[in-house]
Amino acid sequence: SAKNVTILAKDDAKPENAMTAVVNGVEIYLPLAGLIDVEKETARLNKELATLDKEVSRLDKKLSNAGFIAKAPADIVEKEREKLKGYEEKREAVKQRLAYLESLEYLDELSTFGTKLGLGRIKQLVAYLDNPQTRYKTIHITGTNGKGSTCSMLSSILTTSNIKTGLYISPHLVSYTERIQIDGKPISEEDFADCISAVKVFVDKMVEDGEESPTQFEVITAAAFLYFAINKVEYAVIEVGLGGLLDSTNVVKPEISVITNVAFEHAHLCGGTLEGIAKHKAGIIKDGVPVVTAAKGIALDIINQTAEEKNADIFIASNDF
């Protein structure tokens, strides 16, 4: 969403209604116009919905009156019917928006659980959903830098080749819907809310059964897997959230695994050393599944070792291609 990003010269004034981010040492400003105050927006929409309900009820009653239909000119009756249809359509749109906001509130509640690596919760959750991630082919991508752009390029190549392709990335810039796409088109707010609601049913069951609640990222990941299955994609390009070995995306059995590179990041969650980080990223390598990497040095040594243990062919940038 480059069009939503403003890069300013050193002496430029910071624009209003923007938040600051630093990317590769460059300070940028992200406009907040697309960000939502869920509580205020929900209150506003509920007020609008109440007004629309009254108008729909009034017109429905009017058009159900045989006397009005008999006496009023045909063009007036038709105009009232069109007006009723317009109100009904607008009411449905407001309801859909409210459902999306409800899903955002739910995800915000889940964010209190923070980052908890591990595959137990996500395996249970996707099992309840009948493992939707097994119904299409996947490409699994991790790495310190470049994994997002690699995901975008691969999904674009597949889409351009007339292959229906899902894309799951994180985080988002403005809307959660950016994270889940098919052929370059983000999931609609209505479908996002529906998928989150479907996953929530089984999250609630897990909690009721005394199991640990899945995290926000695990719920969104399960929703993405479900959405791709419902829409019958042929391929899905899946970006790892953090690390790889214990990341919730690591329940896929891909056609190919990609490790862009390995540098020092998230050390407190991935072993505390470069070797530990490399082991976590190499954790996406599956038995017999080819792996492509541009890693170097000790990280490449660890990836090579893991590939050998998994009997996976490995292709190294600047060496094999």
PAFITOR-536480 format. One record per residue (C-alpha): residue number from 1; residue in three letters; chain; y, x, z. Coordinates in nm, 2 decimals. Each point is the difference from the previous one (the first is absolute). Layout:
N
<resi: NUM	resn: ala	chain: A	py: Y	px: X	pz: Z>
...
This chain:
321
<resi: 1	resn: ser	chain: A	py: 0.00	px: 0.00	pz: 0.00>
<resi: 2	resn: ala	chain: A	py: 0.25	px: 0.27	pz: -0.10>
<resi: 3	resn: lys	chain: A	py: 0.26	px: -0.26	pz: -0.09>
<resi: 4	resn: asn	chain: A	py: 0.01	px: -0.09	pz: 0.37>
<resi: 5	resn: val	chain: A	py: 0.08	px: 0.35	pz: 0.11>
<resi: 6	resn: thr	chain: A	py: 0.35	px: 0.15	pz: 0.01>
<resi: 7	resn: ile	chain: A	py: 0.04	px: 0.38	pz: 0.01>
<resi: 8	resn: leu	chain: A	py: 0.34	px: 0.11	pz: 0.11>
<resi: 9	resn: ala	chain: A	py: 0.20	px: 0.32	pz: -0.03>
<resi: 10	resn: lys	chain: A	py: 0.07	px: 0.19	pz: 0.32>
<resi: 11	resn: asp	chain: A	py: 0.34	px: -0.15	pz: 0.06>
<resi: 12	resn: asp	chain: A	py: -0.07	px: -0.36	pz: -0.10>
<resi: 13	resn: ala	chain: A	py: 0.03	px: -0.27	pz: 0.27>
<resi: 14	resn: lys	chain: A	py: -0.32	px: -0.17	pz: 0.11>
<resi: 15	resn: pro	chain: A	py: -0.02	px: -0.35	pz: -0.14>
<resi: 16	resn: glu	chain: A	py: -0.01	px: -0.30	pz: 0.23>
<resi: 17	resn: asn	chain: A	py: -0.33	px: -0.18	pz: 0.05>
<resi: 18	resn: ala	chain: A	py: -0.21	px: 0.30	pz: -0.06>
<resi: 19	resn: met	chain: A	py: -0.25	px: 0.21	pz: 0.19>
<resi: 20	resn: thr	chain: A	py: -0.03	px: 0.38	pz: -0.03>
<resi: 21	resn: ala	chain: A	py: -0.31	px: 0.19	pz: -0.11>
<resi: 22	resn: val	chain: A	py: -0.05	px: 0.37	pz: -0.07>
<resi: 23	resn: val	chain: A	py: -0.22	px: 0.09	pz: -0.30>
<resi: 24	resn: asn	chain: A	py: -0.07	px: 0.37	pz: -0.06>
<resi: 25	resn: gly	chain: A	py: 0.32	px: 0.09	pz: 0.18>
<resi: 26	resn: val	chain: A	py: 0.21	px: -0.25	pz: -0.19>
<resi: 27	resn: glu	chain: A	py: 0.17	px: -0.28	pz: 0.20>
<resi: 28	resn: ile	chain: A	py: -0.03	px: -0.33	pz: -0.18>
<resi: 29	resn: tyr	chain: A	py: 0.11	px: -0.35	pz: 0.09>
<resi: 30	resn: leu	chain: A	py: -0.23	px: -0.30	pz: -0.04>
<resi: 31	resn: pro	chain: A	py: 0.18	px: -0.34	pz: -0.03>
<resi: 32	resn: leu	chain: A	py: -0.11	px: -0.26	pz: 0.26>
<resi: 33	resn: ala	chain: A	py: 0.08	px: -0.29	pz: -0.23>
<resi: 34	resn: gly	chain: A	py: -0.37	px: -0.05	pz: -0.07>
<resi: 35	resn: leu	chain: A	py: -0.11	px: 0.04	pz: 0.36>
<resi: 36	resn: ile	chain: A	py: -0.06	px: -0.32	pz: 0.21>
<resi: 37	resn: asp	chain: A	py: 0.11	px: -0.11	pz: 0.34>
<resi: 38	resn: val	chain: A	py: -0.31	px: -0.21	pz: 0.04>
<resi: 39	resn: glu	chain: A	py: 0.12	px: -0.21	pz: 0.29>
<resi: 40	resn: lys	chain: A	py: 0.33	px: -0.10	pz: -0.16>
<resi: 41	resn: glu	chain: A	py: -0.16	px: -0.06	pz: -0.34>
<resi: 42	resn: thr	chain: A	py: -0.27	px: -0.22	pz: 0.16>
<resi: 43	resn: ala	chain: A	py: 0.26	px: -0.20	pz: 0.19>
<resi: 44	resn: arg	chain: A	py: 0.21	px: -0.05	pz: -0.32>
<resi: 45	resn: leu	chain: A	py: -0.30	px: -0.10	pz: -0.20>
<resi: 46	resn: asn	chain: A	py: -0.13	px: -0.25	pz: 0.26>
<resi: 47	resn: lys	chain: A	py: 0.34	px: -0.16	pz: 0.00>
<resi: 48	resn: glu	chain: A	py: -0.01	px: -0.02	pz: -0.38>
<resi: 49	resn: leu	chain: A	py: -0.35	px: -0.14	pz: 0.01>
<resi: 50	resn: ala	chain: A	py: 0.10	px: -0.28	pz: 0.23>
<resi: 51	resn: thr	chain: A	py: 0.28	px: -0.10	pz: -0.24>
<resi: 52	resn: leu	chain: A	py: -0.24	px: 0.01	pz: -0.29>
<resi: 53	resn: asp	chain: A	py: -0.25	px: -0.21	pz: 0.19>
<resi: 54	resn: lys	chain: A	py: 0.26	px: -0.27	pz: 0.05>
<resi: 55	resn: glu	chain: A	py: 0.11	px: 0.00	pz: -0.36>
<resi: 56	resn: val	chain: A	py: -0.36	px: -0.02	pz: -0.12>
<resi: 57	resn: ser	chain: A	py: -0.08	px: -0.28	pz: 0.24>
<resi: 58	resn: arg	chain: A	py: 0.32	px: -0.19	pz: -0.10>
<resi: 59	resn: leu	chain: A	py: -0.07	px: 0.03	pz: -0.37>
<resi: 60	resn: asp	chain: A	py: -0.37	px: -0.08	pz: 0.03>
<resi: 61	resn: lys	chain: A	py: 0.08	px: -0.32	pz: 0.19>
<resi: 62	resn: lys	chain: A	py: 0.27	px: -0.09	pz: -0.26>
<resi: 63	resn: leu	chain: A	py: -0.24	px: 0.05	pz: -0.29>
<resi: 64	resn: ser	chain: A	py: -0.28	px: -0.19	pz: 0.18>
<resi: 65	resn: asn	chain: A	py: 0.23	px: -0.31	pz: 0.02>
<resi: 66	resn: ala	chain: A	py: -0.11	px: -0.24	pz: -0.27>
<resi: 67	resn: gly	chain: A	py: 0.34	px: -0.17	pz: 0.01>
<resi: 68	resn: phe	chain: A	py: 0.19	px: 0.33	pz: -0.09>
<resi: 69	resn: ile	chain: A	py: -0.24	px: 0.07	pz: -0.28>
<resi: 70	resn: ala	chain: A	py: 0.04	px: -0.35	pz: -0.14>
<resi: 71	resn: lys	chain: A	py: 0.38	px: -0.01	pz: 0.01>
<resi: 72	resn: ala	chain: A	py: 0.11	px: 0.36	pz: -0.06>
<resi: 73	resn: pro	chain: A	py: 0.05	px: 0.13	pz: -0.35>
<resi: 74	resn: ala	chain: A	py: -0.29	px: 0.21	pz: -0.13>
<resi: 75	resn: asp	chain: A	py: 0.22	px: 0.31	pz: -0.03>
<resi: 76	resn: ile	chain: A	py: 0.11	px: -0.03	pz: 0.36>
<resi: 77	resn: val	chain: A	py: -0.36	px: -0.03	pz: 0.12>
<resi: 78	resn: glu	chain: A	py: -0.10	px: 0.30	pz: -0.21>
<resi: 79	resn: lys	chain: A	py: 0.29	px: 0.20	pz: 0.15>
<resi: 80	resn: glu	chain: A	py: -0.11	px: -0.09	pz: 0.35>
<resi: 81	resn: arg	chain: A	py: -0.36	px: 0.10	pz: -0.08>
<resi: 82	resn: glu	chain: A	py: 0.12	px: 0.34	pz: -0.14>
<resi: 83	resn: lys	chain: A	py: 0.21	px: 0.04	pz: 0.32>
<resi: 84	resn: leu	chain: A	py: -0.30	px: -0.07	pz: 0.21>
<resi: 85	resn: lys	chain: A	py: -0.21	px: 0.25	pz: -0.19>
<resi: 86	resn: gly	chain: A	py: 0.27	px: 0.26	pz: 0.04>
<resi: 87	resn: tyr	chain: A	py: 0.01	px: -0.05	pz: 0.38>
<resi: 88	resn: glu	chain: A	py: -0.38	px: 0.01	pz: 0.02>
<resi: 89	resn: glu	chain: A	py: -0.01	px: 0.33	pz: -0.19>
<resi: 90	resn: lys	chain: A	py: 0.27	px: 0.15	pz: 0.21>
<resi: 91	resn: arg	chain: A	py: -0.17	px: -0.11	pz: 0.32>
<resi: 92	resn: glu	chain: A	py: -0.32	px: 0.16	pz: -0.12>
<resi: 93	resn: ala	chain: A	py: 0.18	px: 0.33	pz: -0.07>
<resi: 94	resn: val	chain: A	py: 0.16	px: -0.01	pz: 0.35>
<resi: 95	resn: lys	chain: A	py: -0.35	px: -0.06	pz: 0.16>
<resi: 96	resn: gln	chain: A	py: -0.14	px: 0.30	pz: -0.20>
<resi: 97	resn: arg	chain: A	py: 0.29	px: 0.22	pz: 0.12>
<resi: 98	resn: leu	chain: A	py: -0.06	px: -0.11	pz: 0.36>
<resi: 99	resn: ala	chain: A	py: -0.37	px: 0.08	pz: -0.03>
<resi: 100	resn: tyr	chain: A	py: 0.10	px: 0.35	pz: -0.12>
<resi: 101	resn: leu	chain: A	py: 0.24	px: 0.05	pz: 0.29>
<resi: 102	resn: glu	chain: A	py: -0.27	px: -0.11	pz: 0.23>
<resi: 103	resn: ser	chain: A	py: -0.23	px: 0.27	pz: -0.14>
<resi: 104	resn: leu	chain: A	py: 0.28	px: 0.25	pz: 0.06>
<resi: 105	resn: glu	chain: A	py: 0.03	px: -0.11	pz: 0.36>
<resi: 106	resn: tyr	chain: A	py: -0.37	px: 0.04	pz: 0.05>
<resi: 107	resn: leu	chain: A	py: 0.00	px: 0.35	pz: -0.15>
<resi: 108	resn: asp	chain: A	py: 0.29	px: 0.09	pz: 0.22>
<resi: 109	resn: glu	chain: A	py: -0.21	px: -0.11	pz: 0.30>
<resi: 110	resn: leu	chain: A	py: -0.28	px: 0.22	pz: -0.12>
<resi: 111	resn: ser	chain: A	py: 0.23	px: 0.30	pz: -0.03>
<resi: 112	resn: thr	chain: A	py: -0.01	px: 0.03	pz: 0.39>
<resi: 113	resn: phe	chain: A	py: -0.35	px: 0.14	pz: -0.03>
<resi: 114	resn: gly	chain: A	py: 0.14	px: 0.30	pz: -0.19>
<resi: 115	resn: thr	chain: A	py: -0.21	px: 0.25	pz: -0.20>
<resi: 116	resn: lys	chain: A	py: -0.36	px: 0.01	pz: 0.11>
<resi: 117	resn: leu	chain: A	py: -0.23	px: 0.19	pz: -0.23>
<resi: 118	resn: gly	chain: A	py: -0.36	px: -0.10	pz: -0.03>
<resi: 119	resn: leu	chain: A	py: -0.22	px: -0.21	pz: -0.23>
<resi: 120	resn: gly	chain: A	py: -0.17	px: -0.23	pz: 0.25>
<resi: 121	resn: arg	chain: A	py: 0.26	px: -0.28	pz: -0.01>
<resi: 122	resn: ile	chain: A	py: 0.05	px: 0.00	pz: -0.38>
<resi: 123	resn: lys	chain: A	py: -0.37	px: 0.01	pz: -0.07>
<resi: 124	resn: gln	chain: A	py: -0.05	px: -0.31	pz: 0.22>
<resi: 125	resn: leu	chain: A	py: 0.30	px: -0.17	pz: -0.16>
<resi: 126	resn: val	chain: A	py: -0.10	px: 0.05	pz: -0.36>
<resi: 127	resn: ala	chain: A	py: -0.36	px: -0.10	pz: 0.09>
<resi: 128	resn: tyr	chain: A	py: 0.13	px: -0.34	pz: 0.11>
<resi: 129	resn: leu	chain: A	py: 0.17	px: -0.02	pz: -0.34>
<resi: 130	resn: asp	chain: A	py: -0.32	px: 0.09	pz: -0.18>
<resi: 131	resn: asn	chain: A	py: 0.12	px: 0.35	pz: -0.09>
<resi: 132	resn: pro	chain: A	py: 0.24	px: -0.09	pz: -0.28>
<resi: 133	resn: gln	chain: A	py: 0.06	px: 0.37	pz: -0.06>
<resi: 134	resn: thr	chain: A	py: -0.34	px: 0.03	pz: -0.16>
<resi: 135	resn: arg	chain: A	py: 0.07	px: -0.25	pz: -0.28>
<resi: 136	resn: tyr	chain: A	py: 0.20	px: 0.24	pz: -0.22>
<resi: 137	resn: lys	chain: A	py: 0.02	px: 0.37	pz: -0.07>
<resi: 138	resn: thr	chain: A	py: 0.24	px: 0.21	pz: 0.19>
<resi: 139	resn: ile	chain: A	py: 0.18	px: 0.33	pz: -0.01>
<resi: 140	resn: his	chain: A	py: 0.08	px: 0.14	pz: 0.35>
<resi: 141	resn: ile	chain: A	py: 0.30	px: 0.23	pz: 0.04>
<resi: 142	resn: thr	chain: A	py: 0.12	px: 0.21	pz: 0.29>
<resi: 143	resn: gly	chain: A	py: 0.21	px: 0.31	pz: 0.04>
<resi: 144	resn: thr	chain: A	py: 0.31	px: 0.13	pz: 0.17>
<resi: 145	resn: asn	chain: A	py: 0.23	px: -0.03	pz: -0.30>
<resi: 146	resn: gly	chain: A	py: -0.02	px: -0.18	pz: -0.32>
<resi: 147	resn: lys	chain: A	py: -0.26	px: -0.26	pz: 0.08>
<resi: 148	resn: gly	chain: A	py: 0.24	px: -0.29	pz: -0.05>
<resi: 149	resn: ser	chain: A	py: 0.11	px: 0.12	pz: -0.34>
<resi: 150	resn: thr	chain: A	py: -0.36	px: 0.08	pz: -0.10>
<resi: 151	resn: cys	chain: A	py: -0.10	px: -0.36	pz: 0.10>
<resi: 152	resn: ser	chain: A	py: 0.28	px: -0.14	pz: -0.21>
<resi: 153	resn: met	chain: A	py: -0.08	px: 0.21	pz: -0.31>
<resi: 154	resn: leu	chain: A	py: -0.37	px: -0.08	pz: 0.02>
<resi: 155	resn: ser	chain: A	py: 0.05	px: -0.37	pz: 0.04>
<resi: 156	resn: ser	chain: A	py: 0.25	px: 0.00	pz: -0.29>
<resi: 157	resn: ile	chain: A	py: -0.25	px: 0.19	pz: -0.22>
<resi: 158	resn: leu	chain: A	py: -0.27	px: -0.25	pz: 0.08>
<resi: 159	resn: thr	chain: A	py: 0.22	px: -0.30	pz: -0.06>
<resi: 160	resn: thr	chain: A	py: 0.13	px: 0.14	pz: -0.33>
<resi: 161	resn: ser	chain: A	py: -0.37	px: 0.04	pz: -0.10>
<resi: 162	resn: asn	chain: A	py: -0.04	px: -0.38	pz: 0.05>
<resi: 163	resn: ile	chain: A	py: -0.19	px: 0.04	pz: 0.32>
<resi: 164	resn: lys	chain: A	py: 0.10	px: -0.25	pz: 0.27>
<resi: 165	resn: thr	chain: A	py: 0.10	px: 0.23	pz: 0.28>
<resi: 166	resn: gly	chain: A	py: 0.09	px: -0.05	pz: 0.37>
<resi: 167	resn: leu	chain: A	py: 0.23	px: 0.25	pz: 0.18>
<resi: 168	resn: tyr	chain: A	py: 0.02	px: 0.03	pz: 0.38>
<resi: 169	resn: ile	chain: A	py: 0.27	px: 0.24	pz: 0.14>
<resi: 170	resn: ser	chain: A	py: 0.19	px: 0.04	pz: 0.32>
<resi: 171	resn: pro	chain: A	py: 0.26	px: -0.01	pz: 0.14>
<resi: 172	resn: his	chain: A	py: 0.24	px: -0.24	pz: -0.17>
<resi: 173	resn: leu	chain: A	py: 0.37	px: 0.03	pz: -0.06>
<resi: 174	resn: val	chain: A	py: 0.13	px: -0.35	pz: 0.03>
<resi: 175	resn: ser	chain: A	py: -0.29	px: -0.25	pz: -0.01>
<resi: 176	resn: tyr	chain: A	py: -0.37	px: 0.01	pz: 0.11>
<resi: 177	resn: thr	chain: A	py: -0.08	px: -0.15	pz: -0.34>
<resi: 178	resn: glu	chain: A	py: 0.07	px: 0.34	pz: -0.15>
<resi: 179	resn: arg	chain: A	py: -0.32	px: 0.14	pz: 0.15>
<resi: 180	resn: ile	chain: A	py: -0.24	px: -0.23	pz: -0.19>
<resi: 181	resn: gln	chain: A	py: 0.03	px: -0.02	pz: -0.37>
<resi: 182	resn: ile	chain: A	py: -0.20	px: -0.10	pz: -0.31>
<resi: 183	resn: asp	chain: A	py: 0.10	px: 0.15	pz: -0.33>
<resi: 184	resn: gly	chain: A	py: 0.33	px: 0.11	pz: 0.14>
<resi: 185	resn: lys	chain: A	py: 0.09	px: -0.34	pz: 0.14>
<resi: 186	resn: pro	chain: A	py: 0.04	px: -0.03	pz: 0.38>
<resi: 187	resn: ile	chain: A	py: -0.19	px: -0.27	pz: 0.17>
<resi: 188	resn: ser	chain: A	py: 0.20	px: -0.32	pz: 0.04>
<resi: 189	resn: glu	chain: A	py: 0.12	px: -0.10	pz: 0.35>
<resi: 190	resn: glu	chain: A	py: -0.22	px: -0.31	pz: -0.02>
<resi: 191	resn: asp	chain: A	py: -0.32	px: 0.20	pz: -0.08>
<resi: 192	resn: phe	chain: A	py: 0.10	px: 0.26	pz: 0.26>
<resi: 193	resn: ala	chain: A	py: 0.03	px: -0.26	pz: 0.27>
<resi: 194	resn: asp	chain: A	py: -0.33	px: -0.16	pz: -0.11>
<resi: 195	resn: cys	chain: A	py: -0.19	px: 0.33	pz: 0.01>
<resi: 196	resn: ile	chain: A	py: 0.14	px: 0.09	pz: 0.34>
<resi: 197	resn: ser	chain: A	py: -0.09	px: -0.34	pz: 0.14>
<resi: 198	resn: ala	chain: A	py: -0.35	px: 0.03	pz: -0.13>
<resi: 199	resn: val	chain: A	py: -0.04	px: 0.34	pz: 0.16>
<resi: 200	resn: lys	chain: A	py: 0.16	px: -0.13	pz: 0.33>
<resi: 201	resn: val	chain: A	py: -0.28	px: -0.25	pz: 0.04>
<resi: 202	resn: phe	chain: A	py: -0.25	px: 0.28	pz: 0.04>
<resi: 203	resn: val	chain: A	py: 0.24	px: 0.22	pz: 0.21>
<resi: 204	resn: asp	chain: A	py: 0.02	px: -0.29	pz: 0.24>
<resi: 205	resn: lys	chain: A	py: -0.38	px: -0.03	pz: 0.00>
<resi: 206	resn: met	chain: A	py: -0.04	px: 0.37	pz: 0.08>
<resi: 207	resn: val	chain: A	py: 0.25	px: -0.02	pz: 0.29>
<resi: 208	resn: glu	chain: A	py: -0.17	px: -0.32	pz: 0.13>
<resi: 209	resn: asp	chain: A	py: -0.33	px: 0.19	pz: -0.01>
<resi: 210	resn: gly	chain: A	py: 0.15	px: 0.27	pz: 0.22>
<resi: 211	resn: glu	chain: A	py: 0.03	px: 0.25	pz: -0.28>
<resi: 212	resn: glu	chain: A	py: 0.31	px: 0.23	pz: -0.04>
<resi: 213	resn: ser	chain: A	py: 0.27	px: -0.16	pz: -0.22>
<resi: 214	resn: pro	chain: A	py: 0.05	px: 0.16	pz: -0.34>
<resi: 215	resn: thr	chain: A	py: 0.33	px: 0.17	pz: -0.06>
<resi: 216	resn: gln	chain: A	py: 0.28	px: -0.11	pz: -0.23>
<resi: 217	resn: phe	chain: A	py: -0.11	px: 0.25	pz: -0.27>
<resi: 218	resn: glu	chain: A	py: -0.36	px: -0.11	pz: 0.03>
<resi: 219	resn: val	chain: A	py: 0.10	px: -0.37	pz: -0.05>
<resi: 220	resn: ile	chain: A	py: 0.21	px: 0.08	pz: -0.31>
<resi: 221	resn: thr	chain: A	py: -0.27	px: 0.22	pz: -0.14>
<resi: 222	resn: ala	chain: A	py: -0.26	px: -0.28	pz: 0.04>
<resi: 223	resn: ala	chain: A	py: 0.25	px: -0.25	pz: -0.16>
<resi: 224	resn: ala	chain: A	py: 0.04	px: 0.24	pz: -0.30>
<resi: 225	resn: phe	chain: A	py: -0.37	px: 0.03	pz: -0.05>
<resi: 226	resn: leu	chain: A	py: -0.04	px: -0.38	pz: 0.02>
<resi: 227	resn: tyr	chain: A	py: 0.29	px: -0.06	pz: -0.25>
<resi: 228	resn: phe	chain: A	py: -0.15	px: 0.24	pz: -0.25>
<resi: 229	resn: ala	chain: A	py: -0.34	px: -0.17	pz: 0.03>
<resi: 230	resn: ile	chain: A	py: 0.15	px: -0.35	pz: -0.04>
<resi: 231	resn: asn	chain: A	py: 0.18	px: 0.11	pz: -0.31>
<resi: 232	resn: lys	chain: A	py: -0.30	px: 0.18	pz: -0.14>
<resi: 233	resn: val	chain: A	py: 0.16	px: 0.34	pz: -0.08>
<resi: 234	resn: glu	chain: A	py: -0.22	px: 0.25	pz: -0.18>
<resi: 235	resn: tyr	chain: A	py: 0.14	px: 0.30	pz: 0.19>
<resi: 236	resn: ala	chain: A	py: 0.21	px: 0.05	pz: 0.31>
<resi: 237	resn: val	chain: A	py: 0.20	px: 0.32	pz: 0.07>
<resi: 238	resn: ile	chain: A	py: 0.00	px: 0.04	pz: 0.38>
<resi: 239	resn: glu	chain: A	py: 0.24	px: 0.23	pz: 0.18>
<resi: 240	resn: val	chain: A	py: -0.11	px: 0.14	pz: 0.34>
<resi: 241	resn: gly	chain: A	py: 0.24	px: -0.09	pz: 0.28>
<resi: 242	resn: leu	chain: A	py: -0.05	px: 0.30	pz: 0.23>
<resi: 243	resn: gly	chain: A	py: -0.25	px: 0.29	pz: -0.03>
<resi: 244	resn: gly	chain: A	py: -0.30	px: -0.14	pz: -0.16>
<resi: 245	resn: leu	chain: A	py: -0.32	px: 0.04	pz: 0.21>
<resi: 246	resn: leu	chain: A	py: 0.09	px: -0.27	pz: 0.25>
<resi: 247	resn: asp	chain: A	py: 0.25	px: -0.19	pz: -0.21>
<resi: 248	resn: ser	chain: A	py: -0.06	px: -0.37	pz: -0.05>
<resi: 249	resn: thr	chain: A	py: -0.02	px: 0.03	pz: -0.38>
<resi: 250	resn: asn	chain: A	py: -0.30	px: 0.23	pz: 0.04>
<resi: 251	resn: val	chain: A	py: -0.24	px: -0.29	pz: -0.02>
<resi: 252	resn: val	chain: A	py: 0.01	px: 0.02	pz: -0.38>
<resi: 253	resn: lys	chain: A	py: -0.27	px: 0.17	pz: -0.21>
<resi: 254	resn: pro	chain: A	py: 0.22	px: 0.12	pz: -0.29>
<resi: 255	resn: glu	chain: A	py: -0.08	px: 0.12	pz: -0.35>
<resi: 256	resn: ile	chain: A	py: 0.21	px: 0.30	pz: 0.07>
<resi: 257	resn: ser	chain: A	py: 0.18	px: 0.15	pz: 0.30>
<resi: 258	resn: val	chain: A	py: 0.33	px: 0.18	pz: -0.03>
<resi: 259	resn: ile	chain: A	py: 0.16	px: 0.25	pz: 0.25>
<resi: 260	resn: thr	chain: A	py: 0.33	px: 0.10	pz: -0.14>
<resi: 261	resn: asn	chain: A	py: 0.07	px: 0.28	pz: 0.24>
<resi: 262	resn: val	chain: A	py: -0.01	px: 0.09	pz: 0.37>
<resi: 263	resn: ala	chain: A	py: 0.29	px: 0.11	pz: 0.22>
<resi: 264	resn: phe	chain: A	py: 0.09	px: -0.02	pz: 0.37>
<resi: 265	resn: glu	chain: A	py: 0.06	px: -0.37	pz: 0.09>
<resi: 266	resn: his	chain: A	py: -0.11	px: -0.25	pz: 0.26>
<resi: 267	resn: ala	chain: A	py: -0.16	px: 0.29	pz: 0.18>
<resi: 268	resn: his	chain: A	py: -0.02	px: -0.19	pz: 0.33>
<resi: 269	resn: leu	chain: A	py: -0.23	px: -0.26	pz: -0.16>
<resi: 270	resn: cys	chain: A	py: -0.20	px: 0.23	pz: -0.23>
<resi: 271	resn: gly	chain: A	py: -0.12	px: 0.29	pz: 0.21>
<resi: 272	resn: gly	chain: A	py: 0.31	px: 0.19	pz: 0.07>
<resi: 273	resn: thr	chain: A	py: -0.05	px: 0.27	pz: -0.26>
<resi: 274	resn: leu	chain: A	py: 0.01	px: 0.03	pz: -0.38>
<resi: 275	resn: glu	chain: A	py: -0.38	px: 0.03	pz: 0.00>
<resi: 276	resn: gly	chain: A	py: -0.02	px: -0.33	pz: 0.20>
<resi: 277	resn: ile	chain: A	py: 0.23	px: -0.17	pz: -0.24>
<resi: 278	resn: ala	chain: A	py: -0.20	px: 0.12	pz: -0.30>
<resi: 279	resn: lys	chain: A	py: -0.32	px: -0.13	pz: 0.16>
<resi: 280	resn: his	chain: A	py: 0.16	px: -0.34	pz: 0.05>
<resi: 281	resn: lys	chain: A	py: 0.11	px: -0.01	pz: -0.37>
<resi: 282	resn: ala	chain: A	py: -0.34	px: 0.12	pz: -0.11>
<resi: 283	resn: gly	chain: A	py: -0.14	px: -0.29	pz: 0.19>
<resi: 284	resn: ile	chain: A	py: 0.05	px: -0.23	pz: -0.30>
<resi: 285	resn: ile	chain: A	py: -0.25	px: 0.20	pz: -0.20>
<resi: 286	resn: lys	chain: A	py: -0.32	px: -0.21	pz: -0.04>
<resi: 287	resn: asp	chain: A	py: -0.35	px: 0.09	pz: -0.09>
<resi: 288	resn: gly	chain: A	py: -0.03	px: 0.07	pz: -0.37>
<resi: 289	resn: val	chain: A	py: 0.36	px: -0.12	pz: -0.08>
<resi: 290	resn: pro	chain: A	py: 0.21	px: 0.25	pz: -0.20>
<resi: 291	resn: val	chain: A	py: 0.31	px: 0.14	pz: 0.17>
<resi: 292	resn: val	chain: A	py: 0.32	px: 0.13	pz: -0.16>
<resi: 293	resn: thr	chain: A	py: 0.25	px: 0.22	pz: 0.19>
<resi: 294	resn: ala	chain: A	py: 0.29	px: 0.23	pz: -0.03>
<resi: 295	resn: ala	chain: A	py: -0.05	px: 0.14	pz: 0.36>
<resi: 296	resn: lys	chain: A	py: 0.01	px: 0.38	pz: 0.05>
<resi: 297	resn: gly	chain: A	py: -0.10	px: 0.26	pz: 0.26>
<resi: 298	resn: ile	chain: A	py: -0.19	px: -0.09	pz: 0.31>
<resi: 299	resn: ala	chain: A	py: 0.04	px: -0.37	pz: -0.08>
<resi: 300	resn: leu	chain: A	py: -0.17	px: 0.04	pz: -0.33>
<resi: 301	resn: asp	chain: A	py: -0.28	px: 0.19	pz: 0.17>
<resi: 302	resn: ile	chain: A	py: -0.06	px: -0.29	pz: 0.23>
<resi: 303	resn: ile	chain: A	py: 0.01	px: -0.25	pz: -0.28>
<resi: 304	resn: asn	chain: A	py: -0.24	px: 0.21	pz: -0.20>
<resi: 305	resn: gln	chain: A	py: -0.24	px: 0.02	pz: 0.29>
<resi: 306	resn: thr	chain: A	py: 0.02	px: -0.38	pz: 0.06>
<resi: 307	resn: ala	chain: A	py: -0.06	px: -0.07	pz: -0.37>
<resi: 308	resn: glu	chain: A	py: -0.31	px: 0.23	pz: 0.00>
<resi: 309	resn: glu	chain: A	py: -0.13	px: -0.18	pz: 0.31>
<resi: 310	resn: lys	chain: A	py: 0.05	px: -0.33	pz: -0.17>
<resi: 311	resn: asn	chain: A	py: -0.15	px: 0.11	pz: -0.33>
<resi: 312	resn: ala	chain: A	py: 0.33	px: -0.09	pz: -0.16>
<resi: 313	resn: asp	chain: A	py: 0.13	px: 0.17	pz: -0.32>
<resi: 314	resn: ile	chain: A	py: 0.35	px: 0.15	pz: 0.06>
<resi: 315	resn: phe	chain: A	py: 0.28	px: 0.05	pz: -0.25>
<resi: 316	resn: ile	chain: A	py: 0.28	px: 0.23	pz: 0.10>
<resi: 317	resn: ala	chain: A	py: 0.35	px: 0.00	pz: -0.15>
<resi: 318	resn: ser	chain: A	py: 0.10	px: 0.32	pz: -0.18>
<resi: 319	resn: asn	chain: A	py: -0.37	px: 0.10	pz: 0.00>
<resi: 320	resn: asp	chain: A	py: -0.21	px: -0.28	pz: -0.16>
<resi: 321	resn: phe	chain: A	py: 0.29	px: -0.17	pz: -0.18>
